[in-house]
Each structure stands twice: as C-alpha cells, then as structure tokens.
Amino acid sequence: MRVDLWTDIICPWCGLGRHQLDQAIAKFGKDVEVVHHSFQLDERAPVGVSEPVAEMLHKKKGVPLAQVKQMTARVEQLAAAQGLSPYIVGDNRAGNTSMAHELAAWATEQGKGEAMWKALYKAYFGEARSIFDVESLVTLAVENGLDGAVAREVLTSRKYATQVLEDGRAAQRMGVSGVPFVVIDGKYGVSGAQPTDVFVEALTQAWNERAPEVVLGEGAVCGPDGCEVPRST
C-alpha cells in the first residue's frame, strides 16, 4: 500500500504526525510505502535567513509573545508524551525550507530519501540545528552517507527547486492548505497530526477498498499563517 505524505520540515505537527503515522503503520502490520512530498509553509521567506520561531509566529498571527511560548510549549509536551524528546519548538528558528526540501528530493533519487527526511526532522526538532543554509545542509548530507561535493552542487544550482514547488502545487490542487496531509492508497485523505488509531482506521479502510472519502479530524495542522493547537473540549 502507498501512503503519500505532504509536510514541511519546520512544521511541528508534521514531525509529530509522521511519528504517529509510523506507529500506526507498525500497528497496521502490512507492507506500506511512505512517499514524501514537499509543502513549504512560506515560499516567500528569504532563502538562507532565519529568525526565532516565537518572533515569526508573533508577526504572522499577532499573538503576544507570552501566548506564543505557551502554544509552542504545548506542542513540546504533546511530543514528549509520544516519546519524542527532546522536541524543540519554541526555542528554535524558522525560515525558508526550500533548500532542505531540495536536499531531500536529491537524497530520494540516491535511495536515501527516508533516511534524509528523518535526519532533517531530528536535526531541526531534536537538536535545533540550522537547515536553512548550504553549509548546514551539506554537513547533514555527509553525516548521512551522501557526497558532500555533489550535495553542494545540488543546493547551489537549485536544480530540484521546480520539483519541490510542484509538490506543493499538487497538494494545493487537491484543496490542501495546511500540513501534515496524507493520502492513503490514492483513496483516503487524512488531514492533521491525527492520533495513531485514526491513521490505523484509515489504513484499514483503504486496504479494504472502501469508497473514497476524506477524513477531516481534529488533529493539529500547520498552514501559511502558523500552526494551530486544537482547542480543548
């Protein structure tokens, strides 16, 4: 079974959602291929420049910095409850992720796509490392067994930029405005960082070849204006 997954690397719900999807696939117990797709939350952000996450969210949403810190702390707590620790959200930086996506696209062609996506998430959320500049990304490529000189050429030539943009356009044509977003076996769409059991249910439905439907649950999602935390009920 194929699972298409659209994410942005700096979206905290994407890292958490991928973790919960992995748990669901393990629980599902059947052969599943995860195909990554890029979705940039802010294509217009200047390349190679970053700023503190709290300041970025404050500017985009107009939320007081104290409240932004509460929001990001909440995500960190949810991640910790899922076994993701450290998971650095508030004390991190944000910026244009195009080159990081381009590195992942190239790594996929080298048969190392899955490892690179996980390495990018770990570097960003687990270690608060930069994924916004050529040198940082080349270092990450070498750490994951890729040729540093070739990685540098890939990033400076921007040869995968069009492919990365088209990934996002494909999602937009389906009506996707935020990530994570999953399409299971071309039949079932799942929006947001859903609980593991929701993913298991969707996987099972697709496996049983039920009629196509879109599951729009209460999971959190990142959009161009920031990342939303579900309201408590």
N, C-alpha and C positions, 0 to 999 in steps of 0.2 A: 504494500500500500504506500502511496506517495502523500506526503504532507508538505505543502508549500507554506513557508513562514516568512512574513514580512516584518522586519524590525529595524530600529535604529539603535546603534551601539550605545548611545548615551541615554536612551530611554530606560529608566529604572524598572518600569513594568515589563519591558521586553526581556531583560535579564532574568527577572523573577518568573515571567511567563514561560520562558524557554526551560527553566529548571522544572517547573510544574508539568510542562509538556513531556519532558524526558521521563519524569516519574510516571506519567500516565502511559507512555509507550511501554515502559518496563512492566507495568501492571497489566496492560492490554495483552502482552505476551505473544504478539505476532510480528512478522517482519515488516518494519516501517522505514521508509527512506525519507529523511527530512531534507528538503531543498530550500536553502536560504535565499531570500530576496531582500534587496536594499530598499529602505524607505527613509529618506532624510527629513527630519523634522524642520530643519531650517536651511534650505538650499542657498538662501541669500546671505547667510553669515559669511564673513570674510574668511577665506582659506588661510590656515596657519595661525589663526588668532584664537585665543580662548579667554574666558572670563569666569569668575566664580559662579557656580550654579545658583546660589542664592540671589546674586545681583541680576542674573539673567532672568530668572523667574519673576523677580520683583518688577523689572522693567516691562516684561511681556504681559503680566497679569495685573499689575498694580496692587499686589498684595503686600502688606507690611512685612519687612524682613523677619520679624519675630514669628509671624504666622508661616512664612515660607520655611523657616527652620523646623517648625512643628510638623509641617507636611512631609518634609524630607526625612525627618526622624521617624515618622510613622512608617514610611516605606522601609527604612532600615530595620525597624522592629519586625515587620512582616517577613522580611527576607531572613532575618535571624531565626524566626520561628520555623522557617522552611529548611534550616540548616545551611543557609548562605551567610557566612560570617568570616572575615569582615565583608560588608557590603556598603561601600562608601558612596553616599548620595549627596548629603548636604555639604560636606567638606571636600568638594570636588570642583572641577572646572568643566565648562561647556563650550562648544564651538562647532565649526563646520566639520562634518564627519565624512565628507566625500572621499578624501584620500584613504581613510580607513576602510570604507566600503570597496574602493578600487583594489586595495591590497587583498581583501577577502575574495574578490572576484578573480584576481590572478591566482591566488592560492588554490581556489577551487579547480582551476584548469590544471594545476600541478598535482591534483589529488589530495590536497591538504586543506580543503575548504572548511570542513567540520572542525578540524583542529584550530584553524585560524580564527574562526568565529568565537570559539570558546576562549582562545587566548586573548582576543580583543576584549571580551567581557571581563575576563579575570584581571587583565592589566588595568582596565578602567575602573571597575567597581571594587575589585579585590585589592588593588594596590594604588589606586588614584594616580596612575601614570598617564602621561600625555599620549593621546592617539591622534593628535591634530597636526603634527608636523612630520616632515620627511624623515628626519634623523631618528625620531622615536619609533616610527613605523618600520624603518629598515632594521633597527635593533630587534624589534619584536619578530620580524620575519626571520632573521638569523637565529634567534632563540628557538624558533620552531622549524629549523632544518631547511630553510629556504636560502637561496643565493642572495647575499646582500647587494651585490652589484646589479643584479637583474632587478631586484626589488626597487632599488633606487631609480633605475631607468623607467620602470613601470610607473612609479609615482611622479616623477618629474615630467614624463611625456604625457601623462593623463590619458593614456590610451584606453582605459576602461571607464572613463567618465560618462560616455554616452550610454554604455550598458547599465551603469548604476542609475542614471536618470530614468532610463526606460523601465527599470524595475519599479520605481516609484510611480511612473505614469500608468503602468499596467494595473497597479493597485487602485489608483485614482479612478480609472475607467470602470472598476467594479464598485465604485462608491465608497472606497475606504478613505477615511480622513484621519485615522489615528492607528497607532500600533501598540502592542503586537496584534497581528491579524493572521489567522491560519485558515487555509483551505485544505480540507481532508479529502483526498482521492478525487478531487475535482467536483465534489458534491456538497460538502458541508463547510460553511464558513463559521468560524468562531472568533469573536472579537474580544480583545482584552486579555488580561492575565487571569484566566479563569482557574478555579480550583482544579486539582488533579482529577477529581471524579467527573467534572464536566467534560474535560478532554477525553476521558475514558468512554463516556457515554457517546460522544460524537464519533470517536474512532469505531466504536461498536456499530453504531448506526450506519456509518459509511461501509463498513465491512459487510453488513447485512444487505447492502444495496437498497436502502430505503429511498424514498423520494427526496430530491434535493431540498434543502432548507437552509436558512441562515440562523445561527444561534447568536442572539444578541443578549448576552447576560449582563451581570452587574460587575464584572471584572474591570479593573482599572485599565486605562488606556492613555497613551501619550499622543497628543496632537500638536499641530504647529504652535499653539499658544501655551503649551506646557503639559504637565502630567496631572491627571485628576485622581484623587483618592476617593473611593466610594464612600458615600455617606452612611453613617451608622444608622441602623434601624431599631 
